[in-house]
Amino acid sequence: MTTSKKAVALKYDKTKDLAPKTTAKGQGSIARQIIKIAQQNDIPIKQDEDLVQMLSQIELNQNIPEELYQAVAELFSFIYGLTNEKI
């Protein structure tokens, strides 16, 4: 059984947002396009099928639910470590 690749893009601006928001999501060709745009813009990508599955249930431009804060915080920590940005 082959499953289609999924992708979810998140955005978080600590000066404006209460929590990270989903900004794009999709599977198959849409997921590949999300990944391509991220790569073209030097946006770090982290593969985590379980987290993507949970995040894909959230409507676009909605804050992630509180129960995902820890997992997304770990994701952002990974990304900030790659980019040497401060939280």
N, C-alpha and C positions, 0 to 999 in steps of 0.2 A: 504494500500500500504506500503510495507516494503522497506526501502532504505538501500543500502549496506553501511557499515561503511567506511569512508575515513580517510586517514592520510597523512600528509605531514611533512617531517623533514627538518629543516632549520639549516644552519651553518653560523656563522659569526665570523671572526677573524679580530678585528679592526686594527691589524697591517698589514694585507694583503688585506682585502676585502673592496671594495667601498660600498657594501651593502650586506645584508644577501642573501644567495643562497639556492635554493632548492636542497637537497641532496638525497631525496627519496620521493616517493609518490605512492599511490595506493589505491585500495578499496578492500573490502572483505578480502580474506585470506592474500593478500599483506599488507593491512592496519593493520591487526592483527599482522603480523610478524614485521612490523615497530614498533608498540606499544610494543610488547614483547621485542624486542632488546633494546628499550629505557628503559623499566623497568629493564631489566637485567643489564644495565649500569648506573642505577640511574640518568637517564636523565629526568628532569621534563617534564610532559605532561600537556598541557592545552587544554581543549575541547572548540572549537569555530567553529561550523559548517559553519558559513558564511565565516570566514577567510580561513578555509580549502578549501571551494569551490573556492574562489578566487585564493589561492595559487596553487591549483591543476591544474590550467590553464597554469602555468609557466613551461617551459621546465626544465628538470633536469640540475643542475649546472649553472643555469642562475641567475643573480641578480634579486631580486624582483623589480617590477616597483615602481617608485617614489610615485605613488598614494597609495601604500600600506605601505609606511614608517611609518606613524602614528600608524596604527593598529599593525604592527610588533614591533614597539618600545614599545607599551603598553604590548605586549606579552613578550618581553625580560625583561621589567621592572618587570613583574609578576614573571618570572623565577628567575631573579637576587634576588628578594626579598625572594624567597623560599630558595635559595642556599647561600644567604648572600655574593654573589660575587659583586665586584665593576665593573662598566662599564669601 
